[in-house]
Amino acid sequence: MNKPLADRFRPTDLDDIVGQKHLLGEGKPLRRIIESGEVPNLIFYGPSGVGKTTLANYIAHKTNKTFKKLNGTNASTADIKEVVAQLDTFSGINGILLYIDEIQYFNKKQQQTLLEYIEDGSITLIAATTENPYFYVYNAILSRSTVFEFKSVPPEEIQKAVFRAAAMLEYEQGVKIELPKDCAHKIAVGCGGDVRKAMNTLELSAIASDRVDGVISIKLETVEQLVQKSSMRYDKNGDEHYDIVSAYQKSMRGSDANAALHYLARLLEAGDLPSACRRLMVCACEDVGLAYPQIIPIVKSCVDIAQAVGLPEARIPLADAVVMVCNAPKSNSAYNAINSAVNDVQNGKIGQVPRQLQNMHYDGEDNQNKGQFYIYPHDYPNHYTYQQYLPDIIKDRVYYKYGDNKNEQAFKAYWDKIK
């Protein structure tokens, strides 16, 4: 079976690796480390298709080490031991560079199997992960490695790679490939910063295009059908998910309707209706709150409609609600108040419920202070009279502080007058 174009096209020179200029540009630390030939244990952290495996291959070639590759999703401890066993063979003379893709799937025992060998330098480990290594890689490996973060590749860099890959296809197949600039741009933009996706889309575009007299003419409509939603980089259990939902709520909190709608669209295009609804309701309560309390049932109604009609129509009531939340006045006074109250409870500041508030039914004979002494507020003007409600140890605690919006200031003015 032929290798995919993405594998055949892997650069053999640092300057041909697209993107990652913050790591591989002239004078950057990682580039200098690689050029020195003294490469330590490394962890490459970043999304798929941005050059992690390509760079590991280049480093193995540069250091003249035997390159071995394992994937954390299916490799076993026996696979690691098989690599270790080659240290005393001809292939291990110059050392082994072991590349472990998706190392976050290795369990603790598998990672511990490597420690002795990466510590004495007989194996150079380069591990790659799409998840934050500080959460998913064991400390024993982290402490013996240097972490470098890879970024999504910008479209202008990918477009250069697309044209170079088209030239490679021409050479391999002995044909001329007509790739208009708008097609290359569409592939570059549509791959979501993933060079591998771009290469695969280019190869499929060439296969799906007409070949006349030794010329393959790639058309924009062909590219558009193959790109589809490939620009969406989204994993409901990964960092990208949490980044998007965080940006979604923070944009609403910051009253930026354009940004909030953008992140809403990304959630919905990924089919993540539950996250879009949940964060919207939380934001209405947490960030608008008492500044415009009527928004809470309105947002809940919009969410109910969205869940009833489903996608794609769900986008309409959710957009209504998002724009309304963005434009509403903001207050987090109730959010701060409950956080303060919870903090006291978690720290043991609870105390006895005041007697007048207890559910009193019977006083024993030894109780000298019989009766509950509860004061019924409705018996007093304005339905209010003072009595102690908080336990003695926190009787003067103030959790809620009026926000500086019209609604809460109206509440404050009313109670200042009554009290």
Protein Blocks (a to p, Z undefined) as FASTA:
>chain_A
ZZdfklmmpcfbfklpggjklmmgghiaklmmmmnopacdddddddehiopmmmmmmmmm
mnopacddddfklpcfklmmmmmmmmmmmklmnopadddehkllpcfklmmmmmmmmmno
paccddddfbdfklmpcfklmmmpccdddddddfklmmmmmmmmmmmmmmmnopacdddf
klmmmmmmmnnopaklmmmmmmmmmmmpcceehiacddfklmmmmnmmmmpccdfkbmkl
mmmmmmmmmmmmnopaklmmmmmmmmmmnopamlmmmmmmmmmmmmnmmmlmmlmmmmmm
mmmmmmmnopaklmmmmmmmmmmmmmpccdfklmmmmmmmmmmmmnopnopadfklpccf
bdcfklmbgcjkiacfklpghhiacddfbdfklmmbcfbdcdfbfklmmmmmmmmmmZZ
